Amino acid sequence: YAMMSWSFEEYISHFGPSQSDDLKILPNFQIIGTSGTITTIAATKLGLLRYDRQKVDGYEMTSAEVGLEIDRYLIGGPEWRAKNPCIGDSRKDFIMSGAAILRSILRVWPTNTLTVADRGLREGILYSQMVKQGFLS
């Protein structure tokens, strides 16, 4: 996992901000994650007994929360991941590849907030904005 994460970071690091922490001073910088790993992380963080698109789509997490959830996956190991209803036996190993990539992205592009979009990027943005504006709860 660690080697995979650092290897991926080497590939994307030249696309990131300069070493002067330029990105950390942008208060509105946000990452929107669509499908796959980020939706699974949201579902397990929410403690869902089965995946629920309505609860996951538009859900916001901090980078720290994402990191803690990935750490739970690592500590629990493949057996724990296989038993988790939102991961399951068929994805117990694949989820760690996605988690390694996601953690690399968060190291290169630090952000406070990640928004999860299960219905596609445009739908996720629209949903998130409608919730913020009070049109949806």
C-alpha positions as CSV (number, residue, x, y, z in Angstrom):
1,Y,0.0,0.0,0.0
2,A,2.7,2.5,1.1
3,M,4.9,1.9,-2.0
4,M,1.9,2.1,-4.3
5,S,0.9,5.4,-2.7
6,W,4.3,7.0,-2.9
7,S,4.9,5.6,-6.5
8,F,1.7,7.2,-7.7
9,E,2.6,10.5,-5.9
10,E,5.8,10.6,-7.9
11,Y,3.8,10.5,-11.1
12,I,1.4,13.3,-10.2
13,S,3.6,15.6,-8.0
14,H,4.7,17.8,-10.9
15,F,1.1,18.7,-11.5
16,G,0.6,19.9,-8.0
17,P,1.3,23.3,-6.5
18,S,4.8,24.6,-5.9
19,Q,6.5,23.9,-2.6
20,S,5.5,27.4,-1.4
21,D,2.1,26.1,-0.1
22,D,0.2,28.1,-2.7
23,L,-2.8,25.8,-2.5
24,K,-3.1,26.0,1.3
25,I,-4.0,29.7,1.1
26,L,-6.9,29.1,-1.3
27,P,-9.9,28.7,1.2
28,N,-12.3,27.6,-1.5
29,F,-10.3,24.8,-3.0
30,Q,-12.3,21.6,-3.0
31,I,-11.9,18.1,-4.4
32,I,-15.0,16.3,-5.7
33,G,-14.6,12.5,-5.9
34,T,-16.8,10.5,-8.1
35,S,-17.7,6.8,-7.7
36,G,-15.4,4.0,-6.7
37,T,-13.1,4.5,-3.7
38,I,-14.4,7.8,-2.4
39,T,-18.0,6.6,-2.4
40,T,-17.0,3.4,-0.6
41,I,-15.0,5.4,2.0
42,A,-18.1,7.6,2.5
43,A,-20.3,4.6,3.0
44,T,-18.1,2.9,5.5
45,K,-17.5,6.2,7.4
46,L,-21.3,6.6,7.6
47,G,-21.5,3.0,9.0
48,L,-24.0,1.9,6.3
49,L,-25.2,-1.7,6.5
50,R,-25.5,-1.6,2.7
51,Y,-24.6,1.0,0.1
52,D,-27.1,3.8,-0.1
53,R,-26.6,6.2,-2.9
54,Q,-29.0,8.8,-1.4
55,K,-26.8,9.1,1.8
56,V,-23.5,9.0,0.0
57,D,-24.1,11.4,-2.9
58,G,-23.2,14.9,-1.8
59,Y,-21.6,13.8,1.5
60,E,-18.7,15.9,2.6
61,M,-15.6,14.7,4.4
62,T,-12.4,16.3,5.6
63,S,-9.1,15.0,4.3
64,A,-8.4,13.9,7.9
65,E,-11.6,11.8,7.9
66,V,-10.7,10.2,4.7
67,G,-7.2,9.4,6.1
68,L,-8.7,7.9,9.2
69,E,-11.1,5.7,7.2
70,I,-8.2,4.4,5.0
71,D,-6.3,3.7,8.2
72,R,-9.2,1.6,9.4
73,Y,-9.0,-0.4,6.1
74,L,-5.3,-1.0,6.7
75,I,-5.7,-2.0,10.4
76,G,-8.7,-4.2,9.7
77,G,-6.9,-6.0,6.9
78,P,-8.5,-8.0,4.1
79,E,-10.7,-10.1,6.4
80,W,-12.3,-7.0,7.9
81,R,-12.8,-5.4,4.5
82,A,-14.4,-8.6,3.1
83,K,-16.9,-8.6,6.0
84,N,-17.8,-4.9,5.6
85,P,-21.0,-4.8,3.6
86,C,-20.0,-1.7,1.7
87,I,-16.7,-3.3,0.5
88,G,-17.2,-7.1,0.4
89,D,-15.0,-10.0,-0.6
90,S,-14.8,-9.0,-4.3
91,R,-13.4,-5.6,-3.6
92,K,-11.4,-6.2,-0.4
93,D,-8.1,-5.9,-2.2
94,F,-9.0,-3.4,-5.0
95,I,-10.2,-0.8,-2.5
96,M,-6.6,-0.5,-1.2
97,S,-5.3,0.5,-4.7
98,G,-7.9,3.2,-4.9
99,A,-7.1,4.3,-1.3
100,A,-3.4,4.6,-2.1
101,I,-4.2,6.8,-5.1
102,L,-6.6,8.9,-3.2
103,R,-4.1,9.4,-0.3
104,S,-1.5,10.5,-2.9
105,I,-3.9,13.0,-4.4
106,L,-4.5,14.5,-1.0
107,R,-0.8,14.8,-0.3
108,V,-0.2,16.6,-3.7
109,W,-3.4,18.8,-3.5
110,P,-4.1,19.4,0.1
111,T,-7.7,20.3,0.8
112,N,-10.0,20.6,3.8
113,T,-13.1,19.3,2.1
114,L,-13.9,16.5,-0.3
115,T,-17.4,16.2,-1.7
116,V,-18.6,12.7,-2.8
117,A,-20.6,12.5,-6.0
118,D,-22.3,9.2,-6.9
119,R,-24.4,10.5,-9.7
120,G,-21.7,12.1,-11.8
121,L,-19.7,15.2,-11.4
122,R,-22.4,17.7,-12.5
123,E,-25.1,16.1,-10.5
124,G,-22.8,16.0,-7.4
125,I,-22.0,19.7,-7.7
126,L,-25.6,20.7,-8.2
127,Y,-26.7,18.5,-5.3
128,S,-24.0,20.0,-3.0
129,Q,-24.9,23.5,-3.9
130,M,-28.7,22.9,-3.5
131,V,-28.0,21.5,0.0
132,K,-25.9,24.5,0.9
133,Q,-28.5,26.9,-0.3
134,G,-31.2,25.1,1.7
135,F,-33.2,23.7,-1.2
136,L,-32.5,20.2,0.0
137,S,-31.8,18.6,3.3
